[in-house]
Amino acid sequence: MKLNKKYFKNRHDAMQQLIDVLPADTMKYEEWIIIATSAGAVPIAYELAKNLKASFDFMFSHKIEAPNNEECEVAIVTESEEVVIHEELVKTFDISLDFVFSKAKQVYENEILKYIYKYRDGERLSDLHNKNVLLVDEGLNTSLTMMACIKTAINLKAKSVSVAVPILPTVSAPIIESIADDLYYVRKLDHFVSIDFYYEELEEITFEKVQEITKG
C-alpha cells in the first residue's frame, strides 16, 4: 500500500485536472470572476481565468491564532472585515469572542490593509454585484478560509458563489456545499493529511510572485 500518494505534479497539473471537472463550456457563456483565496491559489486561479476568459482577482484574508499558540487557527478575517470562527476550538480553549473580534480588527488594520495598499494600490476587491464568482484554492485543510471567503462574496452581493479546489477532506465537502452554490474538486479524501502532502512540487508563493504571475 502506497501511503504517500501524489495526485498532482504541481499547481499547473492541478489546474489542468481541475478544469476537466468544471462546466467550462457553460461558464464561457456567462460573466465570471475567478478569485484566488490564498497566495498559493493564484497560479491555479489565474490560469483558470485565462482558460475560461473570465476576470481574475485575489481576496485577502488572514488567520487569527489562539492566545499563546501560533499553530492553532481559531478564526479568519477577510478584507471586507468578515470574520468566521472555528466555534469548537474557541469553546474548547475557552477563548472569548471579545478576544477574537479585537484580534480580527488588529489583524485587519495591521496586516490586510497593508497588503491592499501595497499590492492593489489601496483598491478594494472588485465589485461582485450580480456576478458569478468562482473561489479557487490549491486545496482545503480546515476550510475556515474558504468559508470566510464565501461569506464575503455573498455579502458583496455576488449572483452566485461556487468553489473549485483540486483536493479536500471528505468532511469539508458538506460544509462547503451547504453555503456555496456549487463545489468542484478532483479528489476528496477520507484520511486527509495536508495539501502539500499530495503535490510532488508546491513552491512557496509570495505576494511578490503573485505580482509577477498576474502581470506576466
N, C-alpha and C positions, 0 to 999 in steps of 0.2 A: 504493500500500500504506500503510495507516494503522498507524504504528508504535506510537503511544501509545493502545492500546485500553483504554477504561474499561468494565469489566464491571459495576461497582456504583456507584450514585449515592452511597450512604452505607452505614453499618452496618445501618440498618433495611432497606434494599433487599437487602443481603446476607443478612440473616436470613430475609426472605421467600423468596428464591431457595433458601436452604439448606433450609428446612423442606419445600420441594417434593421434595427428594431423600431426605428421611428417611422411614422407615416409620412415620409419625406415628400412623396408625390402630392399628397393632400396639403401639406403645410406650405408648399410653394405657391399655393393659390390664395393664401391668407397673409395678413401682415403679422409677422412675429418679431419679437425681440428676444435674443438669446442672452441670458445673463449668467456670468460665472459667479459662483458663490464662495470661491476661495481663489487665492493666487494660483494654486496648483491646478485649478479647473480651467484657467484661461487658455492654455494651448488647445484643449478639447473644445471648449465653448466657441472660441474664435474660429476654428476650422469648421465646426458645425454651422456657424452663422454664414460663412462663405459658401458652404455647400448648399445651404437652404436659401441663399440670397436674402438673409434676414439681417436685422440690425444687431449690433453687439454692444453689451455694456458689462459693467462689473459692479457687484453690490458689496460694499464694505461692511464688515462685521468684526466683532472682537469678543473673545471669551471672557467670562468673569470667573475667577477661581475662588475656591473656598478659602476662608481665612487660614493663613499659615500653611497652605497646601497648593502649590502652583500646578500640581499634576491633576488636581480634581476640578473639573469644569462643571460649575453649577448653574450657569446661565449664559446667554448670548445676547448682546445688544447690537443692533444694526444701525446703519447710517440714518435711518428715519426715526431713531430712538425707540424702536420696538424692542421689547425685552421678552425673551422666552426662558422660563425657569425649569430646571430639572427638579421637579417637585419632590421626588423620592429622596434625592441626595440632600436637598435643603432640609427636609424633615429629619432624615437620618442623622445629619450633623448638627441639627438644631440651629440652623442659620436663619437669622431674622430677615424678613422681607425688606426691612429698612436698610439693612446692610447691602442686600442685593441691588436695590434701586439706587442707593447712594453710590455704590461702586460703579453701576452702569452709567450714571451721569458723569462720574470722574473719567471713566474709560472713554466715553463718547467725546468729552471735551479735550482730553489729553492725547488720545490715540486716533480715533476715527476722523475727527475734524482735521487733524494734521495730514492724514492721508488724502482726504478730499481736496485740501488746498494744494498739496504737493503734486498729486497725480491727476487731478481734474481741474486745476486752477480755481478751486473753490466751488465748482459747479456741482449741484446735487444730481442724484440719479435721474435718468431720462424720464420724461412724462410717460407713465404707464397707462393712463386713462384710455379705456376701450381698446387696449392692445392684448394680443395673445402673448403670454410670457412663458418661456421655457427656461427653467432654472437648471443649471448644469454644475455637477461637481465630478471629481475624479473617483469618487466613491463615498460611502457614508460609514461613519463609525457609530457615534451616538445618535445621529440625526438631528441633534439640537440646532446646529447652524442652519440646516435646510429648513427646519420648522420655522425658525425666526425669519428666514428669507421669504418663505411662503406667506407668512403673516404680513410681512412688509409689502409684498406685491399686491396682496388682497386689499390692504388698507390704502394703497396708492391707486386703487380703482381699476386694476387690470381686468380685462374682459374675461380671460381665463388664465389659470396658473397650472402649468404642468412641470414635471420633474424628470430629468434624464440623468442617469448615473450608470457607469459601467458595472459596478458591483456594490452590493449592500447586504447587511444581515437580514435574514428572513424576518426577524422580529420587528425590523424597521418598516417593512413594506406596508402593513396595515395602518401604521401611524401616519405615514406619508399619504397613503391613499385616502385616508379619512378627511384630509384637509386640502389636498390638491385635486385638480380635475382629472389628471392622468399621471401615471407613473410608468416610465420606460426604463428598462435595465437589461443588461446582458446576462449577469449572473446574480443569483440570490442564494445565500449560503446559510445553512442552519448553524454551523460551527464557525463563526467568523472570527478571524484573528485581528487583522488591521489592514488598512488599504494597501500599504506598501508591501505587504506580505504576498500579494497576488500580481505584482508587476515585476518583470525582470529588471527594469530600469525605471526609476522615478526620481529624477533630479529635482533638487530644491528650486522652486520658482520664487525669486524675489520680485518686488514691485518694479525694480529696475528692468528685470527680464520681461515683466508684463508690458512695460512701455515699449520695449524692443520688439516684442511679438506683435502688438497691436498697431505699431507704426511701420512695421516692415512691409 
